[in-house]
Amino acid sequence: MMELWYRLVSLLPFSWAEAGGLYFMKNALLAVLVVTPLFGLLSTMVVTNRMSFFSDALGHSAFTGIAIGALCGFAPMWAAAGFALVLSALFTIVRRHTDLQSDTIIGVFSSTAVALGIFIATFGGGSFTKFNTYLIGDILSVEPGMIGLLALLLVLVAVLWLASFNRLLLSSIHPALAGSRGVRVALQEWLFTAAIALVVTLSMPWVGLLVINSLLVLPAAAARNLARNVRQYHLFSILGALVSGVAGLLISYYWGSSTGACVTLCLALFFLLSLLGRRKRA
């Protein structure tokens, strides 16, 4: 499978795309093509649900999971994914059984996760610096096996969207109406938060915790300025994330900067252009 990808990439007009070398860049390009549609798709529901900072809370919980995994001898990424799933379930329960606003709950969970992660990482005089790589990320180090896992996650999220989008949307806009129509609102909310948890935790080592929230906010925020219907909303969000991801990867390679930061800046430019386009259209 990867050999076929390498042959396809060799057709591109770039020096790094030539056959026989720089496989890390070719792997990174494939990872971008897999990850960015995931963020573009999830971004639409994050913005619709006004949960723009939820990915920050999940990122902090993933960091805590990594610290727990390192302390207990577990695989760090799987420990992070498991802890994030637990946090997403707790978030759904608290959100359903209290009158607190989502941003308040997110703030409570986020601050608690950060404190717990730092406590565990520095317990017994440990060093926090060994986790710095997760703050910035390095997509050039992504391995083919992880790309396959992210591709599987993309398929699962796409199936979830096709099978449950109407119920997800109704549950986010009017939970009481959704419940009266037989929609299991709590389940829909947990599926949505669990999908975000998995995407954030599995992408964090390559995207970076400091900028990962932008990938869940900017695509849909820009798409809302351009879209005239729900289909366009999703299409523009996915395409904007995809184009910005590829452009950010190329810029980071030729300018020697962080890929996550370059992708974020490209998304910010996309948002600015969409905002200007919206004003002209108005």
Stockholm file with secondary structure:
# STOCKHOLM 1.0

chainA/1-282         MMELWYRLVSLLPFSWAEAGGLYFMKNALLAVLVVTPLFGLLSTMVVTNRMSFFSDALGHSAFTGIAIGALCGFAPMWAAAGFALVLSALFTIVRRHTDLQSDTIIGVFSSTAVALGIFIATFGGGSFTKFNTYLIGDILSVEPGMIGLLALLLVLVAVLWLASFNRLLLSSIHPALAGSRGVRVALQEWLFTAAIALVVTLSMPWVGLLVINSLLVLPAAAARNLARNVRQYHLFSILGALVSGVAGLLISYYWGSSTGACVTLCLALFFLLSLLGRRKRA
#=GR chainA/1-282 SS CHHHHHHHHTTSSSGGGSTTSCHHHHHHHHHHHHHHHHHHHHHHHHHHTTCTTHHHHHHHHHHHHHHHHHHHTCCHHHHHHHHHHHHHHHHHHHHHHSCCCHHHHHHHHHHHHHHHHHHHHTGGGCCSGGGTHHHHCCGGGCCHHHHHHHHHHHHHHHHHHHHHHHHHHHHHHCHHHHHHTTCCHHHHHHHHHHHHHHHHHHHHHHHCTTTHHHHTTHHHHHHHHHCSSHHHHHHHHHHHHHHHHHHHHHHHHHHTCCHHHHHHHHHHHHHHHHHHHHHHHC
#=GC SS_cons         CHHHHHHHHTTSSSGGGSTTSCHHHHHHHHHHHHHHHHHHHHHHHHHHTTCTTHHHHHHHHHHHHHHHHHHHTCCHHHHHHHHHHHHHHHHHHHHHHSCCCHHHHHHHHHHHHHHHHHHHHTGGGCCSGGGTHHHHCCGGGCCHHHHHHHHHHHHHHHHHHHHHHHHHHHHHHCHHHHHHTTCCHHHHHHHHHHHHHHHHHHHHHHHCTTTHHHHTTHHHHHHHHHCSSHHHHHHHHHHHHHHHHHHHHHHHHHHTCCHHHHHHHHHHHHHHHHHHHHHHHC
//
